[in-house]
Amino acid sequence: MTEFLVAMLWSAVEVLIVFTGAQVIRVLSFGRWRSERWSTNEARTLSAAGALSFLHDGQRVVTTNGLIFVGLLFYGLLAVLAVALSRLALA
């Protein structure tokens, strides 16, 4: 039962990270780049294995692996910023 709960929690965290990565990509690229569609296998058919992004019809598409990378980077930078601001507040 514990393994099931851990798997469900990790799935929820992974969806949150992918969604965050998609929003960061959309905001930073001003809509020129897009994330991979969940209902299709674009990355499997149009890109190399393990690719973080690829070009499709002249538009950059970020794969799910790329979205996880960007999402984790965003939350890592957010944590560093929070620690830096808390140290400034204590000083």
Secondary structure, 3 states (H helix, E strand, C coil): CHHHHHHHHHHHHHHHHHHHHHHHHHHHCCCCCEECCCCCCHHHHHCCCCCCEEEECCEEEECHHHHHHHHHHHHHHHHHHHHHHHHHHHC
